[in-house]
């Protein structure tokens, strides 16, 4: 698309930390910046880049460049989840751009000392007029991360259009193909007519999985499919048995899949043991911090799977649930730590950066292409040419089809209205369809597991003889044939079965709170973290002074603002907060 040459991120200027080194860009990021600069007057720019390719780094390099050139004075990032707000703010700090990730809708102005803020699509939908005022008060670059969340189908599209129509520049990012229904176009995304009434999105720059794999930007992925026989009792009281991988009706396939995912059966612990074995192998052959993710359908299953992991491996996993106030911190600790496994629902399915995660156990009934690609994207981020990723999944047709198609790059297609059936598969459905949708009254009885095959080039590959010397190269396409890879996985299956049999009578997992301890903050805090800490310290000192003098907190705050003039704590700069802290310390 353009010349592939590396270049460094430009210095940010006075706001940039002196200790922050310039970071070399990947070739595709430099090429995308060159393309952006080729049309200096453009307002909208859409980048489609495979998960793990470095969209955040590209966006912040562009933001730094536009701030330095005074094309914009403010940066606003919109992302799907609260945890990603923190992740974006930390990445921005490393790039020398100070973004506040905790700015609520209840506070109007952007804090002094910040060059912008990070918010969520839900917050924008809550007060679009407020975000419109912020993005027009100064020349603003708006970064819409995973822009498919701005679709009208989620009722957030109109809000995003209202909030950011007046912004000076808009950068849209997405990591996966996505579709919308006719008439539900994504704001700020351009479309072209490809004939027959069909519209296709037009990305300004596309960087697919194939290109990223060739550039060693992402890891090669091996999909290890596990079959097994499921037994359940249907609504008529009949006991039914079916294999995951044998053709059958949709309802039978769904029931077999649902039974396999039951944590009380044998399929789940077998696959957990297989992934644990793979993690051990990775740690012994050059990836000492390799970790794995277990993806569950809901929180109840996640807790049960955590018990299974503890029973099978002897070590409690990190349990990450969205309603846990420590969820974001647990993700950060797991990303930086050495724990073997984390069990989660959807907290790590999109955008979350855990580079050491190299294995994924698909124990969920989600099966949309968008969710599949995002979840697999959590384990493909490359750190070394010798690293690879392994995804363990049920050998059911919907997932095997998604795995076979993952490497094919697809544009965002809007089907022609006359050709769009009401029940067409939407890639962003509300809510996502589950395998259990087709299952009526159902009682899971038992399920076993057996390695079936690996996927390679869209086909199922079974084993051929391979020797022990091939162990070192397991899962690295190009060094082993697909048949040898399948053989090595299959050779371990009987040993895995013996481990499971020995563990079935074991103790349950420890309390989830023991899975991971709170780690201390890093001494070199990001700018926004430092500001938040200063706010907390000021509030603590105000409380101490109020208790000592008997004066209400509100009165102490008003006096403090008079004695150390400036805006309230919510929008005060770090320097002002530090002066107020010192003033309070002198008063105590």
N, C-alpha and C positions, 0 to 999 in steps of 0.2 A: 504493500500500500504506500509506503514511503521508505526513505533510507533509514536503516536500522543502525543508529549510532548512539552510544551512551553519552550522557551528559550529567553534570552535577546539578542538584537542586540549588537555585540561586539563594544567596543570603537574604535574610528577611529584613535586615536593617537594625535599628535601635531596639526593636522589640525582641529580636532573636537573642537567645542565650549565647554568650561567648563560647560556652563549652560544647555547644551543639555542632557536631561535624557535618560538613556537606555530605549528602548521601547520593551515591551514584545511582542513576536510574537504569532500569532495564531497557533493552532496545525498543520494545513495543511502547513503553511509556514515553521515551524520547520521540519516537515516531508520531505518537498521538499528539504530543505537544507541538511538534512541527506542523502537523496538520491543522491544529487549532490556530496557530500563529499565522497560517497562510491566509486566513480570512479574519483580520483583526476586528471587524465590525460585527461578527456573529453574536447573537444573543443566546442561542440554544445549541448544546452539543451533547450528543448521546454516545456513550461508550459502552459497548457490550464486551465484557472480558470474563473469561471462565473463572469460577471460584478459585481463590488462591493465587491469582495472577498479579495482584497488587493494585487494585482499583483505588484503595485509600491513599496509597503513596502517590499515585498519579494525580488524584484530585488535590492533594495538599501541595504538590509541586506546582500545579497550575495556580492554586490560590496564592502561594508565596510569590509567584511571578506577577500575578495581577496586582497584588498589594504593593510590591516593590515598584512596579511601573505606574502606580497610582491610577490604574484603570478602575479599581474598586477600593473602597475603604473599609468594607465589612464583609465577613464570611458567615453564612448561615448554612449549617448542615442539618438535613432532615433524614432520620433513619427509622427503622421499624421498631426497635425496642430500647428500653432504658439502659440495658447493659451496653448496647452499642454506642450510646451517648458517651459513656465513660471511655470506651475503647477509642472512639474518634478523638476525644479530647486529649488522651495520652499520646496518640499518634501525632496530633497537631502540635503538641508541645515539643515533641522530638524534632519536628520540622521548623520550630521557631515561631509557630502561630498559636496565640493564646485564645482558646475557645472555652466558654463557660458551658459545662454540660448540665448544670443544675438550675438554670434560669427558668422559673415557673411562669405560667400565664398570669399569675397574680401580680407580678412585677412588670411594670411597663418598660422602662429604659434598659438598655444593655449596660452591664456594669462598666465603670471606668477601668481602664487598663486592659480590658478584653477587646480583641479584634473581631469578636463575633460570638456565636453560641451554637450549641448542638441541641436539637429538639427532636420530637417524634412526630410521625404522621397523626397520631391521635391528639397530640397537643395542638397541632396546626388546625385540625378539624374542630377542636374546642373553641378556639378564638382566632379565626382566620384574619379578622380585621386588625387584631393586635400585631400579628406577624407581618401583615401588609404594611403597617405603620413602621415597624422596625426595619423592614427591607427596603423602604423608600426614604427613610430619614437620612440614610447615607447610601452612596453607590455600593451596591451589594452583589456579591456572587452567592447564589443559592446552589448548594449541592444536594441533589435528590438521590439518596442512596437507595438501591433496590427500588427503582422508580415504579415497578409494577404495583407497589403498594398504593400508589396514587390513583389507581383505577376507580372509575365511577362506581363500579360494582361493589366497592367497599365503602361507598359514601364519602370517601376522602378526596376524590378527584376535584370536585367543585371547590372544596376548601383550599386545596393546593393552588388551583388556578386563581382564586380570589386573593390568596395571601401573597403570591409571588409573580403575578402578572406584571407588576410594575418594577420588578427587580432589574438591575442593569444587566446581569449575566446569569445564566442557569446552566448547570452541568448535571446531566442525568446519567446515572450509573446503574447497570444491571449485570448480574453474573450468570443468568440462565435465560433460556428462551421462555417467553410467556405469551399468552393469548388473552384477549378479552372478547366479550360478545359484541355483536354489531351495535354501533352507537355509543360504545363505552371506551372511547379513545383515551389514552393516557395524556394528561396535559403536558405540553412542551415537547412531545414526541412527534416527529414528522412521518407522514405516510405517503405511499405512492400507489397508484392504480396499476395492478398487474394484469388487468383484464378479467372479464366475467364478473364484474362487480366486486372483485376481491381487492382488499387493501393490504399492503405490507408495510411494516415499519421500516424506516431507513436509518440505520445506525451510522453515525459519522465515522466511527472507528470500531472495528470488530477484531477481537483477539480470542480465538477459539481454543478448545482443549488440545486439538491436534498440534496447533502451533506452539502452545505452551509446553507440551510434552517434548516437542522437537528442540525447544530452547532450554529444556531442563528447568523450566520455571515451576512445573508441577510434577508430582510423582506419578509413575505408572500405576494403574489400579488393577488388581486382580480381584475378580468377583468369584467367591467360593460359594457355590450353591449346595444347600443341604436338604435332602429329601427326608422321608420318614412316613410312617403309617400313623394316622390319627384315628382314634375311636371316640365316638360321642353318641349320646342318646338324643334323638330328635323329638319333636312335639308329639309324635304318636307313640312314644315310649320305645321305639325300635333302636337297637344298637347298630350304628353304621360305622364302617371302617373304610378309609380311602387313603391313598398315597398322595402326598403333596404334588408329586411330579407327573402323575398319570392323568391323561385327559379325562375330563368329566364335565358335568354341568356347572354353571356358574355358582349355583347355590351349594353344591357339594364341595367345589374348590374353596369357597369362602368358609364353609364349616370346617374343612380340614385345616385351613390356614389358622382360623381362630383357635382351634384345639391345640395346634402346634405351639402357639404363643402363650398358652396357659402356663404360668410359672410352676404349677404343681405337677406338670408332666415331665417327660424325659427329653423333649427336643431342646428346650431352653438351656438346661444345664450342660447338655452335650455341646452346644454351640459356644456357650461361655467357656467351657474347657478348651475347645479348639482355638478360640481367640486368645485365651491365656497362654496356651502353648506357643502361638505365633508371636505374642509379645515377648515371651522368654527368648525365643529364637532371635528376634530382632535385637534384643538387648545384648545377646552374646555375640552378635556378628556386626557390630559397628554402630548401633543406635542405642546407647545405654539408657536413654530416658524415654524410650518408646512407650506409648500409652494407648489405651483403647476406649472407645465410647460405646455404650449400650443405649440404643434409642428405643424408648417405650412409647406406647400409645397414650397412656394417661398416668396420673400420679400414683394411683393404686398399683398399677402394674410396675411402675418404676420402683416403688418400695419393695414389692415382692421380688423383682429381679435383683435388687441390691442384696436381699437375703440369699438368693441363689448364688450370686457372685461370692459372697462371704463363705458360704458352705463349700463351694467348689474349689476356690482358690486359697481359702484360709485368710484372706485379707479383705477388710471392709472397703467397698468402693466409695468414692465421693458421690453423694446423692444430691443432684441439682434440681430443685423444683421451683417453679415460677413464684409460688406464694411464700417462699422462704426469703426473709429480708436479707439473708446472707448469700443469696444465690449468685449475685454478681461477683462478690468477693471469692466465693468458691470456684467460680470459673477462672478467675485470675490466678488463684493459688494452684489450681490444677494445671493451668497452662505453664506456670513457672516452676512447678514441682516435679516430683518423681513418682507420684502415685500411679499404679498400674491401670486402673479403670475408673471411669465416671459413668454413672447412670443418670439419664436425663430424659425429658419429654421433648420439648421443642426449643429450649433455651439456647442450644448450641447448633441449631439447624441452619441458621442464616447469618453469615457475616462474622460470627465469633471466631477469633483467631486463636487456635490451639495448635501451633506448628508441630509439636511432638506427638500429637495423636496420629497414629498410622494404621489403626484398625477400627472398624466400625461393625457392630453387630446389629443387624436390622431386625428388631423385635417389635415392630409396629405394624399396624394395618394400613397406615398411610401408603398411598401408591400413586399420587399424582406426579407427573414429570417434573414440575417445578420443585416440589418438596424433595423428591428423590435427588435431583441434581444439587440442590442446596446442601442437603445432608451429606452426600458423598463428598462435596466440596470441602467439608471440615477436615478430611484426612488426606488431601492431595497437595497441601502446601509443601514445596520442596525446600530442603535445607542442604542436601548433599546429593550428588548424582547417583549414589548407591542406595538411596532410600526408596522404598516402595510402599504402597498402601494396599491393604487387604480388606475387602468388604464381605462379611459373612451374611448370607441372606437365605430365606426360604426359597426352595426351588418351585415357585409358583409362576404361572405364565405372566401376570402383570409385571412383576418385578424383573423377571428375566428379560422381558421385552424392553423395559426401561434401561436395564444395564447394557443391553446390546445396542441401544440407540444413543447412549450417553455421549459418545464421541462425535456424533454427527451434529454439526452446527445448523441450527434452524433459526430463521428469522421469526419475528413476532408477526403472526398472521391474524388478520381479522377476516373470518369467513364471510362470504357474501350472504346477505340476509336470506335470500331465497334458498340457500343451500345449508342453512344452519338448523338442524333438528333441535327440538327443545331439550333432548337428553344428551346432547353432544358433550364429550368430556372436556370440561373446562380445566385449565391448568392452575387456576386460582379459585377453586370453588368455595362457597360459603355455606356450611363448613366443608372441609375436605371429606371426600367419601372414604369409608372404611370397608375393609373386607367383610366385617360383620353385618353390613347393611342388608345383605341378602339372606342372613341367617335368622330364622324365627326362634322359637323356644329351643334352647340348646343347653345341653349339659356335657361339658368336656369330661372324658373318662381317662384317656391316656394318649400319649404320643411318644414315639421314639424318633431318633435322628440318625442319619447316615450320610456321609459325604457323597455327593452325586457327581459334580463336575465343576470345572472352572469355565468361565466364559472367555472366549478369545475371538476377536473379529466378528462378533455377533453369532458365534456358534458354540455349542456345548462340547467341551473337550474332555474325554475320559482318559484314564491313565495309560501310559506305556512304561516299560521298565526304566528305572533310573537308579543310579548308584548313590551311596552315602556321600560321595564327593560333591554331589550336586546340592547338598543341604545349604551351602553358603549362598547359593544364588536363587533360593526359593522366592518366587514372586517377582523376579525382575525380568520382564519380557525382553527377549533378544539374547539373553544369556542361557536360559533354559527354553526348550520347546514347550508349548502349552501342554502337551501330553506329559512331559516330565514334571511340570509343576503340579498337574492333577495327580500324578503318581505319588509325589511326595506328600501331598495333603492326605491322600487316601491311605498311605502307609501308616499314618499316625492315628487313623480313625479308631482302630481296635484298641489302641492304648488309651485313647480318650474315653471310649466306652467303659473300660475297666475303672478309670478314675471316677467316672460318674457313679458307677455301681457302688464304689467304696464311699462316696460322699453322701449318698441319699439318706443315710441315717444320722448325718452329722448335726451339729448344733446350728442354730439360726444365727443370723448376723447380729452384730452388735448394734447398739442404738446408732441411728444415722448421725447424731451429733458427734460421735467419735470418729467419723470417717475422715475428717480433716480438721485440723486445728487452725484457729485464726493466726495468720502470719503477721508480723509487724510490718508497718509501712516501710517502704524503701527510703533511705535517708535522703536521696536526691529526688524530692517530690516534684511532680509536674506543677506548673504555675497555678492551674485551676485547683489542684489539691491543696496547695499552700494557702490559697485564698480561702477555701472552705474551712481549713483548719484555723485560720485567723478569726473567721467569723465565730466558730465554736468557742474559741478562747475568749473573745470579747464577751460573748453571751455568758460564759461561765463566770468571768470576773464581775460582770454587772450583777449577776445573782449573788455573788459573795458580798459585794458592796451593799446591795439592797438588804441582805440579811443582817449585816453588821449595823447599818444605820436605821433600819426600820422604814426605809423609803421604798415605795413601790418600784418594781422593775421599770415600768414605763417612764417614771419620773427620772430615774437614773439614766435611761437611754436619752431622754430629751436634754438633760444637763450635759451629757457626754457630747452630743452633737453641737451644743453651744460652745463648749470648752475646746473641742477639737472639730472645727466646722467642716461640713461636707455632707454628701448624701447619706442616706441610711445604709445600714450594713449590707443589705441585699444588693446594692449597686456600688458600694464603696470599692476603691482600688485597694490592692494589697498594701501599698505604702500607707494609705490612710488608716486601714485597719491596724497596721503595726503601731502607728502613732497613738491610736486610741487604746490599744492594749498596754502600751508603755505608760500612758497617762493613768489608766486604772490601776496598774501595779504600783505606781507612786502614791496613789490615794489610799491604798489598803494598809 
